[in-house]
Structures are given as structure tokens and as C-alpha cells.
Amino acid sequence: MHRLAVALLAVFLLYGCSPPPDEESLSSDVDTQTSTNEALSAALSNTTPRPRTIVIASDPWCPHNCEAGSDREGYMVDIAREVLGEAGYTVEYVNVSWARALQLTREGQLDAVVGAFMTDAPDFVFPDTPQGRSAIALFTHPDNRWVYDGPASLHNQKLLVINGYSYSNELDRYIEEHHANPDRIWVIAGPSPLERAIYLLDQHRTDIFAEDIYVMAWWERNNKEAIPAPRQAGVIAEIEAFVAFSPAREDARELAELLANGTRRLLASGRIQQILDQYGLSLWTETP
């Protein structure tokens, strides 16, 4: 997800924004729920060439990208749909687990992912202007007083992460180093992992959960469950977020340039702020 101009990005996009089964294997990332997603099934089974259709995918990560087919599908989806639509493309947005979205897009079965960091898929084709921005933090149970103070402070803590996610260079290195140790790293998967992660944190099944602060603020505002909001224990990185295109598409660079130019145009016109208004977000706000 890359850049407009450093100065412009300084004010760009940040905002105020039944229990699951006990265990989940990584094999669930193959998506038992994918077959129920009619839009995804149609996208994968359609053998008719659709050169002016762009299918983008992600797990729900609201407000950046939300539930496909809902009234508000996420400001990044809205930006992509408006920019590419003006160029004559039809944008279809589908939900699938993040690891699966990366796999299918890398193979060329889908056209792009939304909500990607450059570290998620460095082989993808990224616009040079981001469509969003993320702030990754660590969260604990509200009764837990632990505070993040660098990777060393994660000792004796069980960190819950989502399969396929990149969080920051620092945290990604820690996860890779300790990935095989279940006392330190717990990886979950699936097309809607946020609710499960919050549930596991509430049940003291894990100590820490890594997530975007705007996603957590959105969840808290819209939470209808009795689960108390997790406590933020420290921001670890602020990262640009993008709609990133499949390296299998011959026109990926053309599409990335089109989206970058259109994003800059919407920024300059104030249209992006109008889109953000629908999510209660502001270009000028530093925290949710």
C-alpha cells in the first residue's frame, strides 16, 4: 500500500474509527465456509472472460474493508470501486480467509486483495499511493496490566495471531522465530477471525492479541455481545494499507497505476473525506 507524498500521507486516512469451538486447526484455512459464499464461488467458477471485472478479496477488517454485500463494505473497497469504476471496471468484493485470499490472488484466480501491507505479499503489484493506513497494537484482557516494551517483553506471554497476517517487521520476526512454540504463538485461521480472537482473549485462553486499533475501535462501537472490550497495551507500528493486484495479471501494473492516480485525485478533491464520513472517520484524526 504505497505512497502519495510523505507530507500528504501524514494526514491521510486515520480515524476514529455463540462461542466458537475450543480448538481450530490450520486446515480450517482451506475455508469450509467458502462454499457458502456465493459471490466467491461464482468468481472462481466463472469461465467466461471478464476483462473489465476486478474481483478483490479479504476477510472482514472493518472499517478498512467490511462484510461483503453489506451497506458499508469498507472505505478501501469504496475507494477502489469508485476509482476503477470511473475507468470502466466493475469491482466485485468477496470475503474469504486472509491466507486463502492471498493464495487465490497469487494464483490469478482472484484479481486483488484489499487491506494488504507490502510485507503481506511483496510479490504482489502495489499502487504507489495507499488506499488506507493501519496502526497495529497489542491487546490484552481488560484485567491484564501488561504493557508492550519491545519483543523482549513478550517473554512468558502467549501471543494470538491470524494465519497469513503481517503485523510489522519487528513482530513478524518474533512470530517467525517462535512459531513452533505453542506457549508463545497461537495461530488461528478462518474467514472471520476477529470475533474468535476476542472470545479467546476474554476466556483467558491467550494473553495477547495483535490487531489494528481502528478495527478494534469499530468492533467496540458495534459490539452487541457482553464481552468487555480488550485493553490496548501498546502500538507497535503504523503501516500503509493497499489494494494490491495479482502478479498473475498482465495488466496489474496498469491497474495499480490507475488506482494510485485515482486515489490522489480523490484526496485532492476531498472525496475521500466524504467516503470516510460514512464510517465516522476523519483524515485529520490521529486516534479512534
N, C-alpha and C positions, 0 to 999 in steps of 0.2 A: 504494500500500500504506500506509494511514494508521492513525491512532494511537489507542492506548488512553488512556494518560495519559503525559505525558512521563516521570514517575518510573517508571512500570511498564515503559515501553519501554527504560529504561536497563538493565534486567535481562533484557529479552526476547530470546530466540532468538539467542544466538551462542556459538559452539560449537566443538568441536574435531572439527572435523569429519573387413596387407600395405601398404606405403606408399601414400598416396593419389596421384592423378595430379599432375603438376607444376603444372598451371595449372587454375584454376577461374573461370569467368565468372559474373557476377552472374545470368545467365539460369538458372543451376542452382537459384536460389532458387524457381523455379517448382516444384521438387521432383519430380525424376524418380523418387524413391523413394516419393513419396506414394501412388502407385497400388498399392504393395505393402503399404501399411498398411491392413489390412482394417478396423480399427476406424474409421479416418478415412474410408475410402471408404463405410462403412456410414452414418456420421454425416452425410456430405454427400449421399448418395443417398436417404436415408430421407425419403419424402414424407408419411409418416403423422405427424400432430401428436402430439408427446410433451411435453405441457406440464410434466410432473414430471421430465423428464430434463434435466440440465445437462451439456453436453459442454465440457470445458476442455482447452486445448491448450498445448503449448510444445515446444521442443527439450529434450533431456535436460540438466539442470543440477543434477546430484546434489551434495549431499543435499537441496537445496530441492525439486526435482522431478526424478525419475529416469526410467528407461526404463518406458514404459507396458506394463502386463501383467507386470512383474517382481514378485518377492516384496516388494520395498520400492520403492514408486513415488515416494517423497519425502515429507518431513514436511508440506510445504504441501498436497500432494494429500490426505494422510491427514486433515489438519485440515478441509479443505473437504468431504471425503467424509463425515466424522463429523458435522459441524455441519449440513450440508444434508440428510444422510440422516435425522437426527433430526426434521427438518421435513417429511419425506416425499418428498424428491427423490432420484432416482438420479443419481449422478455418474459420467460416463464420461470417462476421461482418454486423450488421444491425443498422439502425437509428430509434429511437423511442424516445419520450419524456423521460427525466431522471426519473421522478416519475414512469412512466409506465415500463421502463426498470428494475427498482428496484422491482416493483411488480411482473412482469413476471418471473424474475430470482429467486426471493424468492419462488415463487410457483413451480419452476422447469420447467417452460415452455421454458425458455431460460437458458443457462448454466453459463453465467458470464456477468458482466458489466465491462466496461473499463473507466478509469478516476475516479475511486472511492477513496474517503478518508475513513479512518476507521470510522469516525463519520457519514458517509453517511449510512452505513449498518453494524453495529457492529456484527450482526448475520451471515454475510457472511464469507466465508473462504478466508483469505488473504495470499499471499506469504509472507515470512519473508524478502524479498528484494523487494523494489518498482521498478516499471517499469517507473516511472516518478516523477516529483516534480512540485508543484504548488506554486505560490505566489499570494495570494488574496489581492486585493486592492479595494478601493472605488473610483469611478469615478464620475465626475460632468460634466455639460455643460462647454465648454471652457471659457465662460464668468463668471463662478461662481468661486469665490476665497475661498470658504470654504475649511478647512483643517481638516482632522480627528485627534482628540486628545482624543481617548478613547470613550466609549459608551456615556458618558455624552454629548459629542459634537454632538451627533445625535439628540438631542432635537430640535424640530421645523424643522426637516428635514424629507422629505418623502423618504424612502429607498425602492428601487425596487429590488426584489429578484426573483429567479426562483424556482418554486414548486419542492420540493424534494431535492434541493441542500443543502449541508452542506458547510459552509464557514470557520468557525473557532469556537472553543469553545466559545470564547467571543461574536462573532457576532451571533452565533446560539442562545445563551441565550437571547440576546437582541431581536432577531426576535420572539422567543417563547413568551417572556414577552409582546410584543406589537403587536402580530399577529392579534388580533381582532380590532386594531385601524387603519382604512384606511388612517388616516392623517399621520401615521408613517411608516406603512408597506404596500407595494403593491406587491402581489404575482402574477406572470404571469406563464403561462404554455405553452406546445406545443413542437413539435419535433425540432424546430429551433428558440429558443427564443432570441438569441443574437441580430439579426438584429432588432427585435421588441423592445428590451430594448434600443438599441442605438437610434432608432427613437423616442421613448417616451422621452428619455433624451434630444434629440435635440429639441423637441417640448415643452420643459419645463413642461411636464406633471408630471415629478418626479424630485427630487433634486439630488438623489444619486443612483448609480447602483454599486453593488458588482460583481466583476469579476476577473479572473486570468489575471495577467499582460502580460503573454505570448500570451494568447488568444487575448487580445486587441491589442497587437503589431502585431500579424498575421493579424487581421482584418484591421488594419490601412495600412499595406503594400499592402493588396489585395483589399482595398476599392475602388469600382468604382462609388460610389454614391457621391452626392455633400454634404453629411453630414460631418461636421468637426469632427475630432477625439475628443472623450471625454478627459477631463483633469484628470490625476491621482491626487488624493487628499490624498494619504497615503496608504502604505502597512500595512495590519493588521496581516498577518500570512504567513509563509512558511510551506507547508504541503506535505508529501509524497503522491504519487498517484499510484494506483494499477489497475491491472486486478484482480477482486475479484469474487470468484466462488460461485455458488448457494449452500446454505446449504442443498438443497434437493437432491443434487448429492452424492451418496455414496462414490464416488472416489474424492470428492472435495479436501480433504487434500493431496491426492496423486498428483492431478493436480497442486495445489498450490506449493507443494514442487518441482515438475518438473519445473514449471515456475521460481521459485526463483533460483534454481540451474542453469538453462539456462541463466537467466539474469546476474548472476555473471560471468558465462563463457563468455558471450558476452562483458561484461565490461572489463574483463581481457585481452581479445584478441584484443580489440579496435574496434570490430564490431559495438558496439552501436554508437560510434562516426561516423562510416560510414553511419549508418542509419540516425543519426541526420543531417549529411551533406546534405541530400536530402531536409531538411526543413530549411536550413540556420541556424542551431543551433549548439551550442558547449557545451561540458562538462565543459569547463573552464570559461565560461562567466557567470557573476553574474546577469546581467540585459539584457533585449532585445536590 
